[in-house]
Amino acid sequence: MKRRDALKKLGLAAGFAITAPSIFSLLQSCTSAPTWMPTYFTEDEKEVVINLVDIILPKTEGTPSATEVNVPQFIDTYITEVLNAADQEAIRISFTAIIATLKPTAETAIRDITTAQYTALLDTNLLVKGDIDEDRLADPEALQPTKNEFLNHLKHLTITAYISSEEIGENVLMYDPVPTAYYCGDLQEISGGKSSSL
């Protein structure tokens, strides 16, 4: 199988699975227990995910951070329960590359990595449309995702988990559990400028 087909398959599988109703139950089952024990992530991977998702979606005046709505727990559960063994192994290899990039020396503890270093990792490797992925350009047929592809996938999972969480759906977005009323008027005024959670 060619690299593009493999990546397309991974992307389509993830996209389909993430929108399936059963996936949303994964998010609701993620609780903020004081000591979260991941089922897939190693301790280093757990630390990296917690830091990255809070940079992707930090706490603001009106919204909680990604970790406050259990996004890392969702991603861990998603990888464990949805992805197959080959995809899990690809993610593990990608995490190893990310951790190696973050650590200035092999002896550096992951807990000593600063927020500035995580931000620099995202700024350098999370490309936007039109940017050239030098790693992919250097090896167009590689089956393993590049840092850019991996971090984009992580960003997508983070955003999807965040907006699908109960806290965001009910307390940040416009929420009407039984939308039976008919509203007439300016949509921005009626919704308060918020997107609908349903």
N, C-alpha and C positions, 0 to 999 in steps of 0.2 A: 504494500500500500504506500502511495506517495505521501510525502509530508503534508502537502496541502489537504489531501483527502482526510488524513488522520486528524489534522487540526480542525477541519470543517466538521468532522464527525463529533469531536469533543465539544466544539462550540454549539452545534445543533442539539446534541444530547443535553448539554447543560442548559441551553435556552429552553428546550421543551420541558425538562424536569423542573426547572425553577418556577415555571408558570403553572405547573400542575397543582391542583388544590391540596393534594396530600403533602406537598412540600411545605406549604404554609403551616401545617401542623407541626413540622419540625421546629419552626421558629417559635411557636407558642409553647413547645415543650422545653425550650431553653430557659432555665431559671437562673437568677443571679445568686447562686449558692456562694457562701463565703469562700469555699475552697473548691474551685472548679477543676475537675480532673478530666482532661481531654481524652477522647477515645482514639483519635488519630495523631494529633500533634505531639511531638516531643516537647520537653520543657523549653528548649531554645526556640522551636517553631511557635509555640504558644506565645512566648514573649514578643517575637517578631510580629505576629499577627495582631496582638493587642496594640502594639505601638503603631503599626501601619494603618489599621482601620481608624484609629483616633486622629491620625493626620489627614486621612481621606475625608472623614466626617467628624470634625471636632465639635466640642460643646460650644454652643453660642448662647446668647441671652434668651432666645426663645426655643431652642431645641437641645435635647440631650446629645451626648457623644455616642459614637457607634458602640463603645463598650458598655455604656449605660443601658442600652436596649439589647444586650447579649448577642451582638453580631459575631464575635469570635466563636461563641458556643454554637451558633447556627452553622458557621462555615465548617467547624469541626464535625458536626453531626451530618452535614450535607456530604462532605467528603467520605465519611464512614458509611453512610447508608445509601447514597445514590451512585457514587462513582465506582467503576469496576477496579479490579486489582491493578491493571495496566495504567489506568489514569491516576490512581493513588500513587503508584511508583513514580510516574512522571512528575507529580506534584512534589514528592519527597526529594527528587533530584533537583528540581527548581529551588526548593527551600534551601538545600545544601549550597547551591550557587549564590543565592541571595545572602545567606549567612556569611559565606566566605567573602563576599563583597563588602559587607558591613564591618567585619572584624579587621582592624588594621594588622593584627598578628594572630596567629593560631591560638596563642595563649590568652587573648582577650576574652573576658567573660561577656556573654551576651547582655547581661544586666548593666554592663558598663557602657553600652552603646547609647549615645545621646540622641535626643529628639532631632537635633540639627543633622546628625548623620542619617537618620531615617528620612528626614525631609530631603536631604541631598540625594539619597538613593532614588526617591520618587522623582525628583526634579530631573535627574540624569536619565533614568530608564523608563519613565512613564511617558511615552511619546504621544503626541496628538496627531490628528489627521494631517497628512502632508509631510510629516517628519519621516526621515529614513531610519529604519531599524538596521543599524550597522551589523549586528550579530546575524540577522536573517540574511542580509546581503552577502555576508562572508560565507554563509553555509545555507543556501536556499533549500536544500533537500533534507536538512536535519529534522528528525522526528521530534526531538525534545524542544519544547517551547523556549523562546528567548526570554531574557529578563523582562523585556517590554511586554511580550505576549502574556507571560505569567502574571505580571503586576496589573495588566489591564483586566485579566480574568478575575483577579482578587478584588480589584476595584468594582467590577460589575457585581460580583457576589455580595460585596459590602453594601452597595447602594440598594440592591434588590432586597437583602435581608432587612436593611434599615427601614425602608418605606413599607415593608410588609409586616413590621412588628406591631404589636397591639398598642404600645405606647404612642408611636408615631401616628398610626391609623386613627386612633380615637382621640388623642389629645393635641396633635399638631396639625394634621390635615383636617379638612372639612368632613365630618362624620355624621351620617344619618342612617342608623341601622335599619330603619323601615322607611325608605324614601317614597312615601305615598302622597305627600303634599305637592301641589303644583305651585311653583313660584314664578311670578311674572316681574321682570325688571332687569336691571343691569347685573350680569353675572358676577362681575368683580365686587359689586356692592353687596350682593346676597351672600357670596362665599367669603367675604372679607379678604379676597385675593388669594385664598387657599385652594389647592387642588383637592379633588374629592378622593377619599380613601376607598371608596367602593365603586 
